[in-house]
Amino acid sequence: MTERSWWGWGTTDRELRDDECVAAAAGLPGLPARPRPVPSLPDLPAPRVAVPASLSVSTTPFARASHALGKAYRDVVRALTGDVGAPPDAVGSPRSEADVVALLDWAASAGVAVVPFGGGSSVVGGVEFRGEGPWLSLDLTGLDRVLEIDRVSRAARIQGGALGPVLEDQLRPHGLTLRHFPQSFEFSTLGGWLATRAGGHYATLHTHIDDLVESMRVVTPVGISESWRLPGSGAGPSPDRLFLGSEGTLGVITEAWMRLQDRPRFKASASAAFADMTAAMSAVRAISQAALYPANCRLLDPGEAALSGAATTGECVLVLGVESAFHPVEDRLSELLDLVRDSGGSIAPPSQGSGPADAWRSTFLRMPYVRDGLARMSAVVETFETACTWDRADELYATVRAEVAAAVEEVTGAPGMVNCRFTHVYPDGPAPYFTVIAAGRPGSELAMWDDVKVAAMEVLGRLGATITHHHAVGRDHRPGYDRQRPEPFAAALRAAKAALDPAGVLNPGVLIDPV
Amino acid sequence: MTERSWWGWGTTDRELRDDECVAAAAGLPGLPARPRPVPSLPDLPAPRVAVPASLSVSTTPFARASHALGKAYRDVVRALTGDVGAPPDAVGSPRSEADVVALLDWAASAGVAVVPFGGGSSVVGGVEFRGEGPWLSLDLTGLDRVLEIDRVSRAARIQGGALGPVLEDQLRPHGLTLRHFPQSFEFSTLGGWLATRAGGHYATLHTHIDDLVESMRVVTPVGISESWRLPGSGAGPSPDRLFLGSEGTLGVITEAWMRLQDRPRFKASASAAFADMTAAMSAVRAISQAALYPANCRLLDPGEAALSGAATTGECVLVLGVESAFHPVEDRLSELLDLVRDSGGSIAPPSQGSGPADAWRSTFLRMPYVRDGLARMSAVVETFETACTWDRADELYATVRAEVAAAVEEVTGAPGMVNCRFTHVYPDGPAPYFTVIAAGRPGSELAMWDDVKVAAMEVLGRLGATITHHHAVGRDHRPGYDRQRPEPFAAALRAAKAALDPAGVLNPGVLIDPV
């Protein structure tokens, strides 16, 4: 029986041991010899509201502490030092949509803020509350059922609180899969993916969960919004697209009809090395524009390739994967590899289970646990991701690395690591994902992290790159988002929120300011 | 030098001659022996407002009559009888975005309604005005330039008023194409496509113009909304998706960065016959779910196949096309044809320029002219399109045909033709497009058309099929749209409109009621 960590990523059985923390931080100068201990549950202030007994809530210290923060580096560091901010006064645990309605009704009438909570994996301050007064964390994981399957249309009606493995387990007997695998897959929910426009398994084409949505059912304070199941429509602006990315500010997503995939039967993958990022980007651009749609097309820069063990001699590594439920995919892979060769890439010999793709994948899933281990060593760790058009990709890569590295050196006093990979690619540009690791100092980690974050946001905004490709906006990315979204659109969004959430109780501070 | 018809589709040189009108109507019982004459420009009431001389407008009878109505059957019949409703009091003809701003400013301050007008091809009452008081038709075709091309990212910044051929002519020298070819291609604009979520060339995958948008620039009465050029983003609800489908109610689209394609070098096509729609639908469903993404995948039911000359012995015909700028496509076509055979289809022998695909395409482009000729003969002609999930496709096809045919017989007193084709298909369902042709009576055509339209809207709504896949909502589809859109979404949209268009001058009556 595994237990979710209240303070860090995932389950407690996969936390790094003390010696693993030390090993993970080897090479970072000036860190403590031993990690901070795993924290004990802190004493919490007494709840400030009495929730009517008819409502489904929990007020145990574990529930409140587990729902106080997300899983950003800043959350983990705060929890490690016993600071969980202002924990929720209660944690709602609805078992039905009617429970959600009842909780929202009560909250609106009592003026209690409501922060929807799926798996709690937000790395952008999306599930905490930074306002005054009491608040309710609305944990939706009790709504975790696949309610209906339409095999003919290859779609399913799924409740918003289903965690990734929970929904896939219910689809598997039908030979179907949503095939949406963000890094947080085990610890995030369908509703959370929809509310944050999560990025998933597919590196090309259907990258975001948005494209997999057939219809959505959303409980708003003024009523339930349910769009029709439609494969396509041109009837006015898409209702679903207003709720996709609304991050809990407009309503609570209780159900969605999702487009599914047949389980892939044919797969092929390969990897290639490039001498430098310019050549590698050229190959990836050619691939992205050739309408071949590989499922995987992840480019690791030299630092990222070294970190994951995919390469050790300074090359960039491109990992390609093709899959199909219907047809052999070798020809498709050959076409992709032709493009790789044309751009000067060296195809790696086929590997059996331990090649760069596997090395990288294993690192990918373990990385959040390592991040927590590094945090316990007082290292500063940040990941941020973006997207820009190809004409700016070279400049973005170079400038972000240079400026963030300079910020790291300035705030920590020593050089740090700033790596990059492309997680998703489009015909008109890539989605670069940056990882920063540097030596911090006990007690100063958060100030350092904030400074790195400011530097990253500044350079992204200056270059016209999005503040987030799939991590969402939350509270931490507000400055970058406020710079990015057109002001008339923000006015429209504020007006829409005022119409749907007149009491202003839904996730205040996310995306737009409380009116 | 061809001239645009003020009353009918397209250019006057392609209007049907009288004998062609008679021939087109052969087989429809009880029609007049000769067509109504092509109408002369009617006398128009004097303009009710004086537009300041500094603004770019026209008040000639031709300009006002040409902008009074769209190109729905009801519009053509009205124009044929000299009734152009309430024509615009002036036609704005901006040459720059500053002109658009100036016209909107004046209209908002003067309380004059503004109806944005691209190519004027609306078949849903989208470009007329049914309110009281003076109004301005805002013709955007003066803004028709490709302003910038980013070859690396394969994108271009294009003004909203560029007609299809105008923008393609500017892209061709660069080896690029938008490749968005609605039936109205010659007579509709980029801004119109975006405002109405037009459906285009691709039968699968990127069916709507929505997917080809990188960013949009929209003049709203409270300011200009410009989204960043991004290949993908997860930063809040998509600003572009609010304006896509807004049909001129929220702002005027002056520019967009559009994702382009390399011009295809490899093409292959084939057609197949099926004994009945059930087998044909099964094939199309298998194709739509196999991730093969044919550019063309149009299924003609027996009536539609006969009408277009693609088949004459009662079969359904499926037309398939594959294209690529990079790779030979024969293998892809073979995979598609395997699926056709598995579903019992008979592949037609290869043809040289006169096969079913060409026959159908030629009919497709000529159809609106034929529609006008039929209108002159007092035939009743209607097309409407929808989309639904595969689990309901059989029922939808049968029920719509039966109920609309019954309505036709009831209102016209004789059986009519109700044909269907699938214009676009998705993994979760098709987009069926229905064509109705029946004998009317001079003077009763519009009442008959209205009754047919009501019957069609009723059955689509009852079966949960969208009121429109790509023709838009306008004013004619309001009852169906009001049934379809979730009420909380409508509340949000009304609030957004009030925020962006506080004077309520933009296309009043479309999508939502004036507050």
Chai-1 contact restraints between the chains, C-beta under 6 A:
chainA,res_idxA,chainB,res_idxB,connection_type,confidence,min_distance_angstrom,max_distance_angstrom,comment,restraint_id
A,D150,B,D391,contact,1.0,0.0,6.0,A-B,restraint_1
A,V152,B,W390,contact,1.0,0.0,6.0,A-B,restraint_2
A,V152,B,D391,contact,1.0,0.0,6.0,A-B,restraint_3
A,S153,B,T389,contact,1.0,0.0,6.0,A-B,restraint_4
A,S153,B,W390,contact,1.0,0.0,6.0,A-B,restraint_5
A,S153,B,D391,contact,1.0,0.0,6.0,A-B,restraint_6
A,S153,B,D428,contact,1.0,0.0,6.0,A-B,restraint_7
A,S153,B,G429,contact,1.0,0.0,6.0,A-B,restraint_8
A,R154,B,Q289,contact,1.0,0.0,6.0,A-B,restraint_9
A,R154,B,P427,contact,1.0,0.0,6.0,A-B,restraint_10
A,A155,B,D428,contact,1.0,0.0,6.0,A-B,restraint_11
A,R197,B,G234,contact,1.0,0.0,6.0,A-B,restraint_12
A,E214,B,D428,contact,1.0,0.0,6.0,A-B,restraint_13
A,T220,B,P488,contact,1.0,0.0,6.0,A-B,restraint_14
A,V222,B,P488,contact,1.0,0.0,6.0,A-B,restraint_15
A,G223,B,P488,contact,1.0,0.0,6.0,A-B,restraint_16
A,S225,B,P486,contact,1.0,0.0,6.0,A-B,restraint_17
A,S225,B,P488,contact,1.0,0.0,6.0,A-B,restraint_18
A,S225,B,F489,contact,1.0,0.0,6.0,A-B,restraint_19
A,E226,B,P486,contact,1.0,0.0,6.0,A-B,restraint_20
A,S227,B,P486,contact,1.0,0.0,6.0,A-B,restraint_21
A,W228,B,G464,contact,1.0,0.0,6.0,A-B,restraint_22
A,W228,B,Q484,contact,1.0,0.0,6.0,A-B,restraint_23
A,R229,B,T389,contact,1.0,0.0,6.0,A-B,restraint_24
A,L230,B,A387,contact,1.0,0.0,6.0,A-B,restraint_25
A,L230,B,T466,contact,1.0,0.0,6.0,A-B,restraint_26
A,P231,B,A387,contact,1.0,0.0,6.0,A-B,restraint_27
A,P231,B,Y426,contact,1.0,0.0,6.0,A-B,restraint_28
A,P231,B,D428,contact,1.0,0.0,6.0,A-B,restraint_29
A,P231,B,G429,contact,1.0,0.0,6.0,A-B,restraint_30
A,G232,B,A387,contact,1.0,0.0,6.0,A-B,restraint_31
A,G232,B,Y426,contact,1.0,0.0,6.0,A-B,restraint_32
A,G232,B,A431,contact,1.0,0.0,6.0,A-B,restraint_33
A,G232,B,H469,contact,1.0,0.0,6.0,A-B,restraint_34
A,S233,B,T466,contact,1.0,0.0,6.0,A-B,restraint_35
A,G234,B,R197,contact,1.0,0.0,6.0,A-B,restraint_36
A,G234,B,T468,contact,1.0,0.0,6.0,A-B,restraint_37
A,G234,B,H469,contact,1.0,0.0,6.0,A-B,restraint_38
A,G234,B,H470,contact,1.0,0.0,6.0,A-B,restraint_39
A,G234,B,A472,contact,1.0,0.0,6.0,A-B,restraint_40
A,A235,B,T466,contact,1.0,0.0,6.0,A-B,restraint_41
A,A235,B,I467,contact,1.0,0.0,6.0,A-B,restraint_42
A,A235,B,T468,contact,1.0,0.0,6.0,A-B,restraint_43
A,A235,B,V473,contact,1.0,0.0,6.0,A-B,restraint_44
A,A235,B,Y481,contact,1.0,0.0,6.0,A-B,restraint_45
A,A235,B,Q484,contact,1.0,0.0,6.0,A-B,restraint_46
A,G236,B,G245,contact,1.0,0.0,6.0,A-B,restraint_47
A,G236,B,V473,contact,1.0,0.0,6.0,A-B,restraint_48
A,G236,B,L511,contact,1.0,0.0,6.0,A-B,restraint_49
A,P237,B,L242,contact,1.0,0.0,6.0,A-B,restraint_50
A,P237,B,G245,contact,1.0,0.0,6.0,A-B,restraint_51
A,P237,B,S246,contact,1.0,0.0,6.0,A-B,restraint_52
A,S238,B,R241,contact,1.0,0.0,6.0,A-B,restraint_53
A,P239,B,P486,contact,1.0,0.0,6.0,A-B,restraint_54
A,P239,B,F489,contact,1.0,0.0,6.0,A-B,restraint_55
A,R241,B,S238,contact,1.0,0.0,6.0,A-B,restraint_56
A,R241,B,R241,contact,1.0,0.0,6.0,A-B,restraint_57
A,L242,B,P237,contact,1.0,0.0,6.0,A-B,restraint_58
A,G245,B,G236,contact,1.0,0.0,6.0,A-B,restraint_59
A,G245,B,P237,contact,1.0,0.0,6.0,A-B,restraint_60
A,S246,B,P237,contact,1.0,0.0,6.0,A-B,restraint_61
A,R259,B,D428,contact,1.0,0.0,6.0,A-B,restraint_62
A,Q289,B,R154,contact,1.0,0.0,6.0,A-B,restraint_63
A,A290,B,F326,contact,1.0,0.0,6.0,A-B,restraint_64
A,F326,B,A290,contact,1.0,0.0,6.0,A-B,restraint_65
A,H327,B,E335,contact,1.0,0.0,6.0,A-B,restraint_66
A,E335,B,H327,contact,1.0,0.0,6.0,A-B,restraint_67
A,A387,B,L230,contact,1.0,0.0,6.0,A-B,restraint_68
A,A387,B,P231,contact,1.0,0.0,6.0,A-B,restraint_69
A,A387,B,G232,contact,1.0,0.0,6.0,A-B,restraint_70
A,T389,B,S153,contact,1.0,0.0,6.0,A-B,restraint_71
A,T389,B,R229,contact,1.0,0.0,6.0,A-B,restraint_72
A,W390,B,V152,contact,1.0,0.0,6.0,A-B,restraint_73
A,W390,B,S153,contact,1.0,0.0,6.0,A-B,restraint_74
A,D391,B,D150,contact,1.0,0.0,6.0,A-B,restraint_75
A,D391,B,V152,contact,1.0,0.0,6.0,A-B,restraint_76
A,D391,B,S153,contact,1.0,0.0,6.0,A-B,restraint_77
A,Y426,B,P231,contact,1.0,0.0,6.0,A-B,restraint_78
A,Y426,B,G232,contact,1.0,0.0,6.0,A-B,restraint_79
A,P427,B,R154,contact,1.0,0.0,6.0,A-B,restraint_80
A,D428,B,S153,contact,1.0,0.0,6.0,A-B,restraint_81
A,D428,B,A155,contact,1.0,0.0,6.0,A-B,restraint_82
A,D428,B,E214,contact,1.0,0.0,6.0,A-B,restraint_83
A,D428,B,P231,contact,1.0,0.0,6.0,A-B,restraint_84
A,D428,B,R259,contact,1.0,0.0,6.0,A-B,restraint_85
A,G429,B,S153,contact,1.0,0.0,6.0,A-B,restraint_86
A,G429,B,P231,contact,1.0,0.0,6.0,A-B,restraint_87
A,A431,B,G232,contact,1.0,0.0,6.0,A-B,restraint_88
A,G464,B,W228,contact,1.0,0.0,6.0,A-B,restraint_89
A,T466,B,L230,contact,1.0,0.0,6.0,A-B,restraint_90
A,T466,B,S233,contact,1.0,0.0,6.0,A-B,restraint_91
A,T466,B,A235,contact,1.0,0.0,6.0,A-B,restraint_92
A,I467,B,A235,contact,1.0,0.0,6.0,A-B,restraint_93
A,T468,B,G234,contact,1.0,0.0,6.0,A-B,restraint_94
A,T468,B,A235,contact,1.0,0.0,6.0,A-B,restraint_95
A,H469,B,G232,contact,1.0,0.0,6.0,A-B,restraint_96
A,H469,B,G234,contact,1.0,0.0,6.0,A-B,restraint_97
A,H470,B,G234,contact,1.0,0.0,6.0,A-B,restraint_98
A,A472,B,G234,contact,1.0,0.0,6.0,A-B,restraint_99
A,V473,B,A235,contact,1.0,0.0,6.0,A-B,restraint_100
A,V473,B,G236,contact,1.0,0.0,6.0,A-B,restraint_101
A,Y481,B,A235,contact,1.0,0.0,6.0,A-B,restraint_102
A,Q484,B,W228,contact,1.0,0.0,6.0,A-B,restraint_103
A,Q484,B,A235,contact,1.0,0.0,6.0,A-B,restraint_104
A,P486,B,S225,contact,1.0,0.0,6.0,A-B,restraint_105
A,P486,B,E226,contact,1.0,0.0,6.0,A-B,restraint_106
A,P486,B,S227,contact,1.0,0.0,6.0,A-B,restraint_107
A,P486,B,P239,contact,1.0,0.0,6.0,A-B,restraint_108
A,P488,B,T220,contact,1.0,0.0,6.0,A-B,restraint_109
A,P488,B,V222,contact,1.0,0.0,6.0,A-B,restraint_110
A,P488,B,G223,contact,1.0,0.0,6.0,A-B,restraint_111
A,P488,B,S225,contact,1.0,0.0,6.0,A-B,restraint_112
A,P488,B,L500,contact,1.0,0.0,6.0,A-B,restraint_113
A,F489,B,S225,contact,1.0,0.0,6.0,A-B,restraint_114
A,F489,B,P239,contact,1.0,0.0,6.0,A-B,restraint_115
A,A491,B,A499,contact,1.0,0.0,6.0,A-B,restraint_116
A,A492,B,A496,contact,1.0,0.0,6.0,A-B,restraint_117
A,A492,B,A499,contact,1.0,0.0,6.0,A-B,restraint_118
A,A492,B,L500,contact,1.0,0.0,6.0,A-B,restraint_119
A,A495,B,A495,contact,1.0,0.0,6.0,A-B,restraint_120
A,A495,B,A496,contact,1.0,0.0,6.0,A-B,restraint_121
A,A495,B,A499,contact,1.0,0.0,6.0,A-B,restraint_122
A,A496,B,A492,contact,1.0,0.0,6.0,A-B,restraint_123
A,A496,B,A495,contact,1.0,0.0,6.0,A-B,restraint_124
A,A496,B,A496,contact,1.0,0.0,6.0,A-B,restraint_125
A,A499,B,A491,contact,1.0,0.0,6.0,A-B,restraint_126
A,A499,B,A492,contact,1.0,0.0,6.0,A-B,restraint_127
A,A499,B,A495,contact,1.0,0.0,6.0,A-B,restraint_128
A,L500,B,P488,contact,1.0,0.0,6.0,A-B,restraint_129
A,L500,B,A492,contact,1.0,0.0,6.0,A-B,restraint_130
A,L511,B,G236,contact,1.0,0.0,6.0,A-B,restraint_131
